[in-house]
Each structure stands twice: as structure tokens, then as C-alpha cells.
Amino acid sequence: MISVQNRLPQLSGSKRFFVLGVALLIAACSPKVRPVTPPVKPTEAPVTKPEPPAKPVPARQSSIAMLLPFGLDHLTSGFTSTSLTQANIALDYYQGFKLALDSLTALGYNYKLQVFDTKGSTAQSHALAYNPQVRASDLIVGPIFPDDLKAFASVLVSARKPIVSPLSPAAPATINNQNLVTVTPPLEYHAWTAAKYVQTRLSAKKVFILRSGFSEENDYITPFKNTIDSLGKGRTQVIQTTVVRGNLNALLPQFSTTAPNIIVMPSTNQAFLTVTMRTLDSVGKKYPVILIGHPNWEKFSFLHTDILQRLKTHITLADKVDYKQAATVNFMRAYRKAYRSEAGEYAIKGFDEGLYFGRILGANKGDTKNLTDTGFNGIHNDFRFIKKPGVGYINTHVNVMDYRFYELRKVE
């Protein structure tokens, strides 16, 4: 049986919140088998009454507390653009997660899903950490925003059941909780994956890191360089330089005209990228270039695909959905049938995470052991967890992508 707290009333004029209200009111129940004793035909000889068949043992009910920013207090006061965006994220994620639990329930598993509204408030998230129903759950999913999660997790610091960070790539050290499960790989694992690719697949002897001058780039550069140094045992030269107005003249004497020049640009600054990319495109006509970029580049419409392709640009991604594969097609069809709407990225993530954690809970009678031994190939990403002291479990799986045929494709 799946039950839900904080039922959501319909928002006048909003089809999505009407769907939300219906979705949260419906309880999905696993089928119950009732044994029936077949009738015994009378005979002249005495008949021994058959033993009734053993009653099936019901699956242990796994309890899940889900903390999402529905913002129900805005139903009367009105939604802002920010609170409405948060509510839509919450609804999409919830529906994807619940669809996964429904499919597992059909296989004989048993769940109790309770939904709590964080209201997009740090104070409310902190208060929910004291809720007895939340604390007693086998698994806690959310809050989804870093500040809310930090406020919530600061209360539950002793060893207990896991707290899943379902969407945020924030570094686990900023949350600092041994029970945390970070599903979205943090930036350092993108840098680690990119460095491993450069070192093992490209066999780089020299790597150029072009900096814009902003200190946040160190969050990528430091783990990238540490990985290069570790894998290359100091044999790969890493050259860092700050580029001003796209001027690369000081680097050109060190470039090769025959072998690819591996260039890493961890910047997300539009002005810097626009100017520097234009210079690199010109330089690439004489010096072969392989460009390694920041994972956020996929979201930037100001980057020209033709230039990215000419520079043989590679980026890392933790979220890439192949809409042609059978698993995706089946999920989209099921989601459309269940909710009469199209699944977005958060619904897909909710479905993957619901399947992964739901299976583990069901198979282990409410326990979530062996995350490091249990991999998962999802629709949006795969899960490969490691455990680090003090900061919990972290998904490290990241895909390397490159621009080919004017689109991003996974590097095999």
C-alpha cells in the first residue's frame, strides 16, 4: 500500500495541480491473494479433510518519506514564478518516483510513501527533521535544494537510515552528513572522469588549462590536475594560464602542429567563452585541438555547435536520455498513460531513483545496504556509488560526450 500525507487540493485554473491533487489522493495497493479451498465431492468412504493451503507471507512494507517543495501555502496566497517552478519540479519528480513504486508493487513489493511539503523554506526543512514519521522512515528522499538539505541533515547527524539528495550536484562535504546519498555526481567527479579520459584514451603528454581568472574554476581544476598527476605519475605536463581578451600568443610556441593539443577550459563565463572560443577556432586551422569543456556547456545556447565540432569538443554529462532506446519509450508510454502528460527530466530522474532505491528496500526488507555493490543502468544516468567517511555515498558515474554530426554523442 502506498499512502500519502499532505494531500494537495486542486488549484483553480491549473491543470497540473489538479493532476497533483488526484495523484496524491490515490493510493496504489499491491494485489492481495486470498487462498480458496476447493470443494470436496462426497463419497461413501470417509474423506480426510485436506489441509488449507498456506497463506502467502506479505512482503514487508518499506516506508519512504519524501520531502519536496510543493508550496501548498501558495494555493491561497498565489504562486510566484519561483515557487511555481519549484512546485512543478516537485510534482514531476514525485510522479516519476511513484510510477516506479507502482511498477515494483505489481511485482510483489510493498511500500508506504509519505509526502511532506518543505514549502521551499529552509526553516520548514529544518523542522521536518524532528517529525517522528520522517525520522522513522526506512528511506528519506529530499529536500532537493542544497540549503534546505543542509538545514534538514544538520539535525540527523548520527548513524541512521539514508537521506537521499535526489537532484543536487552540491559537494557532499558542504552537507557534511554520514547518512547522505548523493545521486547526481558532483563537479569533482566530472573533472576526474575528464582527466581519466585525457590520460588513458588521449594519452596526453601535455595539457593546457585556460583560465578566465574566476576562483570558482578551481573546483574543477584542482581535482582534474590531481587526477592527471596521479594517473600520469607526473609524466604529463599541465600548463595553466589566464587568458585575457582571447589572446593566446604566449601559448602558441608550445603548441604542436602535428599532434592534438589538449586544451581544458573550465569556465562558464559567457563573455570569456565567446571571445576565447573564437580565437581557438582560428588557431585550430593551424594547430590541431581537442577541447575539454565544463559540463554546463550543454545548456549554453550562445556556444555555436559548428565551432564546438571543429574544435573536437568533449564535455562530461551525468544526464543524457536516449529517447530511442526501448526502456525510455516504455517509460514515456507508461507515464503518459498514468498522468495524461509528457514526462520531463525530473520525472525521468524520479523514476530511475524510485526503481533503484525501491528494489533495494524491497530486496533487503527495508534496509539499504550494499549501495556500493549494487549498480544500476537508468534512463537518464547510471548509478555507481562509492562511500566516503563522513559524507556518505556518492554516485560517480559520468559520461564523456563529444560533438559529432552537430550533436552531442556518447563516446564509446
C-alpha distance (Angstrom), angle and dihedral (degrees) to the residues before:
residue distance angle dihedral
M1 . . .
I2 3.78 . .
S3 3.77 113.4 .
V4 3.76 128.0 -178.5
Q5 3.79 133.5 -152.3
N6 3.78 126.3 -153.8
R7 3.76 95.9 37.5
L8 3.77 111.6 -149.4
P9 3.81 119.9 -127.1
Q10 3.79 121.2 -143.2
L11 3.80 118.0 -87.3
S12 3.77 110.1 -136.8
G13 3.78 111.2 -112.8
S14 3.78 94.2 7.1
K15 3.78 114.8 109.7
R16 3.80 92.3 -173.7
F17 3.79 93.5 57.0
F18 3.77 91.0 45.6
V19 3.80 86.7 57.1
L20 3.80 88.6 46.5
G21 3.78 92.3 53.2
V22 3.78 92.1 49.8
A23 3.79 92.8 44.8
L24 3.77 93.8 53.1
L25 3.79 93.9 45.5
I26 3.79 94.1 54.3
A27 3.80 117.1 85.8
A28 3.78 115.8 -155.0
C29 3.79 110.5 -143.9
S30 3.76 127.7 -163.8
P31 3.81 113.1 -126.3
K32 3.77 116.1 -95.6
V33 3.79 120.3 -143.6
R34 3.78 117.1 -141.6
P35 3.83 113.1 -161.8
V36 3.79 114.2 -133.9
T37 3.81 123.0 -157.9
P38 3.83 110.1 -137.5
P39 3.82 115.5 -125.0
V40 3.80 117.3 -99.3
K41 3.80 117.1 -129.5
P42 3.80 112.7 -129.7
T43 3.77 116.4 -112.4
E44 3.77 135.1 175.9
A45 3.77 92.5 -112.7
P46 3.79 117.9 72.8
V47 3.76 111.9 -95.6
T48 3.75 125.0 -145.5
K49 3.77 110.1 -129.6
P50 3.80 108.6 -116.8
E51 3.76 119.4 -120.8
P52 3.79 111.2 -105.5
P53 3.79 113.0 -110.9
A54 3.76 115.3 -95.7
K55 3.77 114.4 -94.5
P56 3.77 113.0 -112.2
V57 3.77 113.9 -105.4
P58 3.81 108.0 -118.6
A59 3.78 116.9 -126.4
R60 3.78 115.2 -102.5
Q61 3.79 110.6 -97.0
S62 3.79 111.9 -117.2
S63 3.79 114.7 -152.0
I64 3.81 121.1 -142.3
A65 3.81 125.9 -175.0
M66 3.80 114.5 -158.1
L67 3.82 119.3 -163.7
L68 3.80 112.4 -164.9
P69 3.84 135.4 158.6
F70 3.81 100.8 -112.2
G71 3.81 91.0 148.0
L72 3.79 95.8 -148.3
D73 3.79 90.5 172.0
H74 3.82 86.5 71.7
L75 3.79 92.4 63.3
T76 3.80 89.4 87.0
S77 3.79 101.6 26.8
G78 3.79 96.2 41.7
F79 3.80 133.4 -108.2
T80 3.77 124.8 -90.2
S81 3.80 119.0 -145.6
T82 3.81 89.3 -101.4
S83 3.80 96.5 48.3
L84 3.81 91.3 45.0
T85 3.80 90.8 52.3
Q86 3.79 90.2 50.2
A87 3.80 91.7 48.2
N88 3.79 91.7 51.1
I89 3.81 90.8 50.4
A90 3.81 89.0 50.2
L91 3.79 92.8 48.8
D92 3.81 94.4 47.8
Y93 3.79 93.2 47.5
Y94 3.80 93.3 45.9
Q95 3.80 93.4 49.9
G96 3.81 92.7 49.1
F97 3.81 92.2 47.6
K98 3.81 92.8 46.8
L99 3.80 91.9 49.1
A100 3.80 88.1 56.5
L101 3.81 91.9 50.5
D102 3.81 90.4 47.7
S103 3.79 90.6 54.9
L104 3.81 91.2 48.4
T105 3.80 91.4 47.0
A106 3.79 88.2 57.7
L107 3.81 87.0 59.2
G108 3.80 92.4 56.3
Y109 3.79 103.6 -89.4
N110 3.78 120.9 130.4
Y111 3.81 127.6 -143.8
K112 3.75 140.8 175.4
L113 3.80 109.2 -155.5
Q114 3.81 116.2 -169.4
V115 3.79 118.9 -173.5
F116 3.81 122.4 -153.6
D117 3.79 126.3 -170.7
T118 3.81 114.1 -128.4
K119 3.82 88.3 -174.1
G120 3.81 88.9 -143.7
S121 3.80 86.3 -78.4
T122 3.79 128.1 132.1
A123 3.80 90.7 -153.3
Q124 3.81 92.3 51.8
S125 3.81 90.7 48.3
H126 3.79 89.8 51.4
A127 3.82 91.1 49.3
L128 3.80 92.5 51.0
A129 3.81 89.6 61.2
Y130 3.82 87.1 72.0
N131 3.81 94.5 50.0
P132 3.84 107.7 115.9
Q133 3.81 93.0 -144.1
V134 3.79 91.3 53.7
R135 3.79 93.3 46.1
A136 3.81 92.6 49.0
S137 3.81 94.5 53.6
D138 3.79 122.4 112.6
L139 3.80 89.8 -135.5
I140 3.81 133.4 17.9
V141 3.81 118.2 -155.9
G142 3.81 114.8 -164.6
P143 2.93 164.0 -49.4
I144 3.80 90.6 -152.8
F145 3.82 102.9 -154.7
P146 3.83 120.1 74.5
D147 3.82 97.8 -125.3
D148 3.81 92.3 46.6
L149 3.81 91.4 46.4
K150 3.79 91.8 49.0
A151 3.82 91.6 51.5
F152 3.80 91.1 47.7
A153 3.80 96.9 44.5
S154 3.81 93.3 47.0
V155 3.80 87.7 74.7
L156 3.82 98.4 47.4
V157 3.79 99.7 53.1
S158 3.81 100.3 133.4
A159 3.80 120.1 89.4
R160 3.81 108.4 -77.3
K161 3.81 142.3 121.8
P162 3.83 117.0 -31.5
I163 3.78 126.6 -84.3
V164 3.81 110.9 -148.5
S165 3.79 120.2 -146.8
P166 3.82 95.2 -156.9
L167 3.81 105.0 -176.9
S168 3.80 113.3 9.4
P169 3.84 121.7 95.5
A170 3.82 90.5 -160.8
A171 3.80 113.6 142.8
P172 3.84 108.4 -94.9
A173 3.80 89.8 -133.1
T174 3.82 88.5 69.1
I175 3.82 89.1 59.3
N176 3.81 93.9 39.8
N177 3.79 100.0 -163.8
Q178 3.80 125.5 136.7
N179 3.82 91.4 -149.1
L180 3.81 94.7 57.5
V181 3.82 122.2 120.4
T182 3.82 110.3 -164.9
V183 3.80 108.3 -161.1
T184 3.81 99.8 177.8
P185 3.83 108.9 67.0
P186 3.83 111.9 -115.4
L187 3.81 120.4 -124.5
E188 3.81 94.5 -96.5
Y189 3.81 90.2 65.8
H190 3.78 90.5 52.7
A191 3.80 87.8 53.6
W192 3.80 90.8 45.7
T193 3.83 92.0 50.9
A194 3.81 92.6 46.7
A195 3.82 91.8 49.5
K196 3.79 91.7 48.3
Y197 3.81 89.9 51.4
V198 3.80 92.2 48.5
Q199 3.79 92.5 48.2
T200 3.80 101.4 40.9
R201 3.81 105.0 27.9
L202 3.79 101.9 30.3
S203 3.83 94.6 33.5
A204 3.79 90.0 -145.0
K205 3.80 119.4 -164.5
K206 3.79 93.5 -178.0
V207 3.81 130.6 27.6
F208 3.82 126.0 -170.3
I209 3.81 118.1 -152.7
L210 3.81 113.0 -162.3
R211 3.79 112.3 -157.4
S212 3.78 128.9 -164.2
G213 3.80 92.9 -156.2
F214 3.80 98.8 -107.1
S215 3.80 113.2 129.8
E216 3.83 95.4 -138.7
E217 3.80 88.2 73.2
N218 3.81 86.7 75.6
D219 3.81 88.3 73.9
Y220 3.81 86.0 70.6
I221 3.80 101.7 28.2
T222 3.81 97.4 53.1
P223 3.84 98.0 55.7
F224 3.82 90.3 38.2
K225 3.80 93.2 54.9
N226 3.80 93.2 41.5
T227 3.80 90.3 54.3
I228 3.80 92.8 47.1
D229 3.80 90.5 50.3
S230 3.81 91.8 47.3
L231 3.80 97.6 46.7
G232 3.79 95.4 37.4
K233 3.80 93.4 43.0
G234 3.80 88.9 -134.8
R235 3.81 94.9 -55.2
T236 3.82 94.7 110.2
Q237 3.80 114.1 79.7
V238 3.80 114.9 -137.1
I239 3.80 114.7 -160.8
Q240 3.80 117.7 -168.8
T241 3.78 122.9 -167.9
T242 3.80 136.3 165.6
V243 3.79 111.0 -126.2
V244 3.80 119.0 -146.3
R245 3.81 119.6 -162.2
G246 3.78 91.1 -17.2
N247 3.80 94.1 -64.4
L248 3.83 109.6 155.9
N249 3.81 98.3 162.2
A250 3.81 93.4 114.5
L251 3.81 91.0 56.8
L252 3.79 100.3 44.7
P253 3.84 95.6 83.2
Q254 3.83 87.7 59.9
F255 3.81 94.5 50.4
S256 3.78 122.0 102.1
T257 3.79 120.2 -127.9
T258 3.81 92.6 -157.4
A259 3.82 110.5 32.1
P260 3.83 122.0 55.7
N261 3.80 114.0 -91.7
I262 3.82 108.4 -135.2
I263 3.80 108.9 -140.6
V264 3.80 123.8 -176.6
M265 3.80 120.8 -162.3
P266 3.83 113.2 -179.7
S267 3.80 94.0 176.0
T268 3.80 125.7 120.3
N269 3.81 95.0 -175.7
Q270 3.80 110.3 122.9
A271 3.81 97.7 -150.0
F272 3.80 93.0 48.4
L273 3.79 94.1 45.6
T274 3.79 94.8 46.7
V275 3.81 94.5 52.7
T276 3.80 97.8 37.7
M277 3.80 93.6 45.8
R278 3.79 90.0 53.7
T279 3.80 90.2 53.0
L280 3.79 92.5 46.9
D281 3.79 90.4 50.9
S282 3.77 89.0 56.3
V283 3.81 93.7 43.8
G284 3.80 90.1 49.2
K285 3.80 90.8 68.0
K286 3.81 88.7 71.8
Y287 3.80 104.3 20.5
P288 3.84 119.0 47.0
V289 3.80 110.5 -124.2
I290 3.79 137.1 -164.8
L291 3.80 108.8 -169.2
I292 3.82 123.3 -155.7
G293 3.80 113.1 -160.9
H294 3.79 142.3 -174.3
P295 3.84 117.6 -83.9
N296 3.81 90.5 -120.4
W297 3.79 90.5 66.1
E298 3.79 89.4 87.8
K299 3.82 88.5 70.5
F300 3.82 96.2 49.8
S301 3.79 113.3 100.6
F302 3.81 91.4 -175.9
L303 3.81 91.2 70.3
H304 3.79 110.6 91.2
T305 3.79 114.4 -129.6
D306 3.80 93.1 -148.1
I307 3.82 91.5 56.9
L308 3.80 91.9 44.8
Q309 3.79 89.7 52.5
R310 3.81 94.5 47.4
L311 3.80 89.4 52.1
K312 3.83 90.5 50.2
T313 3.80 88.8 -123.1
H314 3.79 120.3 -160.6
I315 3.80 126.2 -169.4
T316 3.79 134.0 171.7
L317 3.79 123.7 -120.3
A318 3.77 134.7 -173.7
D319 3.81 93.0 -171.7
K320 3.78 120.1 54.6
V321 3.79 121.7 139.6
D322 3.79 121.7 -159.5
Y323 3.79 101.6 -151.7
K324 3.80 91.7 -169.3
Q325 3.80 98.1 60.2
A326 3.80 117.6 101.7
A327 3.82 95.8 -118.9
T328 3.80 91.2 55.6
V329 3.79 93.7 46.4
N330 3.81 91.4 50.3
F331 3.79 92.5 48.0
M332 3.81 93.8 48.5
R333 3.79 90.2 50.0
A334 3.81 92.8 49.2
Y335 3.80 92.7 46.0
R336 3.79 92.0 49.5
K337 3.79 90.8 50.0
A338 3.81 93.5 48.0
Y339 3.80 100.1 43.8
R340 3.84 106.3 18.0
S341 3.80 90.0 -126.8
E342 3.79 139.7 88.2
A343 3.79 119.8 -92.5
G344 3.80 117.1 -115.2
E345 3.79 129.1 -158.6
Y346 3.82 93.7 -83.9
A347 3.79 92.1 51.3
I348 3.80 89.4 52.6
K349 3.80 91.2 49.8
G350 3.79 90.7 47.5
F351 3.79 90.7 51.7
D352 3.81 93.9 49.6
E353 3.78 92.8 47.4
G354 3.79 92.7 44.2
L355 3.80 91.0 53.8
Y356 3.79 93.9 45.7
F357 3.79 99.4 46.9
G358 3.81 93.7 33.6
R359 3.79 91.9 56.6
I360 3.78 92.6 47.7
L361 3.81 92.6 48.7
G362 3.79 92.3 47.2
A363 3.79 95.2 46.3
N364 3.79 94.0 46.4
K365 3.82 99.3 42.0
G366 3.79 95.4 -108.7
D367 3.78 96.4 -35.4
T368 3.81 124.7 117.5
K369 3.76 100.1 -153.0
N370 3.78 127.0 146.3
L371 3.81 98.3 33.1
T372 3.79 88.4 149.8
D373 3.81 90.3 54.4
T374 3.80 97.1 43.4
G375 3.79 115.2 77.2
F376 3.78 125.7 -174.8
N377 3.79 134.3 -159.6
G378 3.77 106.2 -150.6
I379 3.77 136.8 -179.5
H380 3.80 96.1 -107.1
N381 3.82 100.3 25.7
D382 3.78 143.8 -18.3
F383 3.80 124.0 -106.1
R384 3.80 120.3 -130.3
F385 3.79 109.2 161.9
I386 3.77 130.2 -162.5
K387 3.79 125.1 -174.4
K388 3.79 122.1 -130.3
P389 3.81 123.3 -171.7
G390 3.78 113.7 -101.7
V391 3.82 96.8 3.9
G392 3.80 102.8 60.8
Y393 3.80 129.6 -141.4
I394 3.81 122.4 -10.2
N395 3.79 128.7 -168.6
T396 3.81 107.0 -132.9
H397 3.80 101.1 -180.0
V398 3.80 113.3 122.7
N399 3.81 129.1 162.8
V400 3.81 124.1 -134.4
M401 3.80 111.0 -135.8
D402 3.80 133.3 -175.6
Y403 3.78 135.8 -169.1
R404 3.79 111.6 -103.4
F405 3.79 129.6 154.3
Y406 3.81 86.9 6.0
E407 3.78 95.0 -61.9
L408 3.78 140.1 82.0
R409 3.78 113.5 -92.8
K410 3.75 131.6 -179.8
V411 3.79 114.7 -103.9
E412 3.79 108.2 -126.5
